[in-house]
């Protein structure tokens, strides 16, 4: 299955293979950016809450919650990590749009294009979450999900972006009629 998909995508058009390779390199950089922003948000929020730089009831409650180990291990991380992961996703996704537009797809930057890029990226993200959910339901190790995601989602994302955000440019047709 993957071999025929690979052949259809790249064998007839080697330029598309190099476009996909650049897309994958940018994906690796996006992963690093996502990881760094995620950890900066989590650690920054915990540090702010612990420092209590100004008097605010919500900040006191957050600091108390962060110091209560049972709460940190049960309830709070979900909200904090979802918020931090959302911020990290948006930062990495914006970087991805800028670099993929220029380097992978040779396209100009347009707000309307980013309005298609973001939801298309979310579909790819949903596929990754679906894979994680499937693996978890079957009791497999989570690293199995990561391995499957790394092998499958780049193809899905690339194909979706190529279809909906950066469609192939149609060659100019010359009018054969004499003037």
Secondary structure as a PSIPRED ss2 file (coil, helix, strand):
# PSIPRED VFORMAT (PSIPRED V4.0)

   1 X C   1.000  0.000  0.000
   2 X H   0.000  1.000  0.000
   3 X H   0.000  1.000  0.000
   4 X H   0.000  1.000  0.000
   5 X H   0.000  1.000  0.000
   6 X H   0.000  1.000  0.000
   7 X H   0.000  1.000  0.000
   8 X H   0.000  1.000  0.000
   9 X H   0.000  1.000  0.000
  10 X H   0.000  1.000  0.000
  11 X H   0.000  1.000  0.000
  12 X C   1.000  0.000  0.000
  13 X C   1.000  0.000  0.000
  14 X H   0.000  1.000  0.000
  15 X H   0.000  1.000  0.000
  16 X H   0.000  1.000  0.000
  17 X H   0.000  1.000  0.000
  18 X H   0.000  1.000  0.000
  19 X H   0.000  1.000  0.000
  20 X H   0.000  1.000  0.000
  21 X H   0.000  1.000  0.000
  22 X H   0.000  1.000  0.000
  23 X H   0.000  1.000  0.000
  24 X H   0.000  1.000  0.000
  25 X H   0.000  1.000  0.000
  26 X H   0.000  1.000  0.000
  27 X H   0.000  1.000  0.000
  28 X H   0.000  1.000  0.000
  29 X H   0.000  1.000  0.000
  30 X H   0.000  1.000  0.000
  31 X H   0.000  1.000  0.000
  32 X H   0.000  1.000  0.000
  33 X H   0.000  1.000  0.000
  34 X H   0.000  1.000  0.000
  35 X H   0.000  1.000  0.000
  36 X H   0.000  1.000  0.000
  37 X H   0.000  1.000  0.000
  38 X H   0.000  1.000  0.000
  39 X H   0.000  1.000  0.000
  40 X H   0.000  1.000  0.000
  41 X H   0.000  1.000  0.000
  42 X H   0.000  1.000  0.000
  43 X H   0.000  1.000  0.000
  44 X H   0.000  1.000  0.000
  45 X H   0.000  1.000  0.000
  46 X H   0.000  1.000  0.000
  47 X H   0.000  1.000  0.000
  48 X H   0.000  1.000  0.000
  49 X H   0.000  1.000  0.000
  50 X H   0.000  1.000  0.000
  51 X H   0.000  1.000  0.000
  52 X C   1.000  0.000  0.000
  53 X C   1.000  0.000  0.000
  54 X C   1.000  0.000  0.000
  55 X C   1.000  0.000  0.000
  56 X C   1.000  0.000  0.000
  57 X H   0.000  1.000  0.000
  58 X H   0.000  1.000  0.000
  59 X H   0.000  1.000  0.000
  60 X H   0.000  1.000  0.000
  61 X H   0.000  1.000  0.000
  62 X H   0.000  1.000  0.000
  63 X H   0.000  1.000  0.000
  64 X H   0.000  1.000  0.000
  65 X H   0.000  1.000  0.000
  66 X H   0.000  1.000  0.000
  67 X H   0.000  1.000  0.000
  68 X C   1.000  0.000  0.000
  69 X H   0.000  1.000  0.000
  70 X H   0.000  1.000  0.000
  71 X H   0.000  1.000  0.000
  72 X H   0.000  1.000  0.000
  73 X H   0.000  1.000  0.000
  74 X H   0.000  1.000  0.000
  75 X H   0.000  1.000  0.000
  76 X H   0.000  1.000  0.000
  77 X H   0.000  1.000  0.000
  78 X H   0.000  1.000  0.000
  79 X H   0.000  1.000  0.000
  80 X H   0.000  1.000  0.000
  81 X H   0.000  1.000  0.000
  82 X H   0.000  1.000  0.000
  83 X H   0.000  1.000  0.000
  84 X H   0.000  1.000  0.000
  85 X H   0.000  1.000  0.000
  86 X H   0.000  1.000  0.000
  87 X H   0.000  1.000  0.000
  88 X H   0.000  1.000  0.000
  89 X H   0.000  1.000  0.000
  90 X H   0.000  1.000  0.000
  91 X H   0.000  1.000  0.000
  92 X H   0.000  1.000  0.000
  93 X H   0.000  1.000  0.000
  94 X H   0.000  1.000  0.000
  95 X H   0.000  1.000  0.000
  96 X H   0.000  1.000  0.000
  97 X H   0.000  1.000  0.000
  98 X H   0.000  1.000  0.000
  99 X H   0.000  1.000  0.000
 100 X H   0.000  1.000  0.000
 101 X H   0.000  1.000  0.000
 102 X H   0.000  1.000  0.000
 103 X H   0.000  1.000  0.000
 104 X H   0.000  1.000  0.000
 105 X C   1.000  0.000  0.000
 106 X C   1.000  0.000  0.000
 107 X C   1.000  0.000  0.000
 108 X C   1.000  0.000  0.000
 109 X C   1.000  0.000  0.000
 110 X C   1.000  0.000  0.000
 111 X H   0.000  1.000  0.000
 112 X H   0.000  1.000  0.000
 113 X H   0.000  1.000  0.000
 114 X H   0.000  1.000  0.000
 115 X H   0.000  1.000  0.000
 116 X H   0.000  1.000  0.000
 117 X H   0.000  1.000  0.000
 118 X H   0.000  1.000  0.000
 119 X H   0.000  1.000  0.000
 120 X H   0.000  1.000  0.000
 121 X H   0.000  1.000  0.000
 122 X H   0.000  1.000  0.000
 123 X H   0.000  1.000  0.000
 124 X H   0.000  1.000  0.000
 125 X H   0.000  1.000  0.000
 126 X H   0.000  1.000  0.000
 127 X H   0.000  1.000  0.000
 128 X H   0.000  1.000  0.000
 129 X H   0.000  1.000  0.000
 130 X H   0.000  1.000  0.000
 131 X H   0.000  1.000  0.000
 132 X H   0.000  1.000  0.000
 133 X H   0.000  1.000  0.000
 134 X H   0.000  1.000  0.000
 135 X H   0.000  1.000  0.000
 136 X H   0.000  1.000  0.000
 137 X H   0.000  1.000  0.000
 138 X C   1.000  0.000  0.000
 139 X C   1.000  0.000  0.000
 140 X C   1.000  0.000  0.000
 141 X C   1.000  0.000  0.000
 142 X H   0.000  1.000  0.000
 143 X H   0.000  1.000  0.000
 144 X H   0.000  1.000  0.000
 145 X H   0.000  1.000  0.000
 146 X H   0.000  1.000  0.000
 147 X H   0.000  1.000  0.000
 148 X H   0.000  1.000  0.000
 149 X H   0.000  1.000  0.000
 150 X H   0.000  1.000  0.000
 151 X H   0.000  1.000  0.000
 152 X H   0.000  1.000  0.000
 153 X H   0.000  1.000  0.000
 154 X H   0.000  1.000  0.000
 155 X H   0.000  1.000  0.000
 156 X H   0.000  1.000  0.000
 157 X H   0.000  1.000  0.000
 158 X H   0.000  1.000  0.000
 159 X H   0.000  1.000  0.000
 160 X H   0.000  1.000  0.000
 161 X H   0.000  1.000  0.000
 162 X H   0.000  1.000  0.000
 163 X H   0.000  1.000  0.000
 164 X H   0.000  1.000  0.000
 165 X C   1.000  0.000  0.000
 166 X C   1.000  0.000  0.000
 167 X C   1.000  0.000  0.000
 168 X C   1.000  0.000  0.000
 169 X C   1.000  0.000  0.000
 170 X C   1.000  0.000  0.000
 171 X C   1.000  0.000  0.000
 172 X C   1.000  0.000  0.000
 173 X C   1.000  0.000  0.000
 174 X C   1.000  0.000  0.000
 175 X C   1.000  0.000  0.000
 176 X C   1.000  0.000  0.000
 177 X C   1.000  0.000  0.000
 178 X C   1.000  0.000  0.000
 179 X C   1.000  0.000  0.000
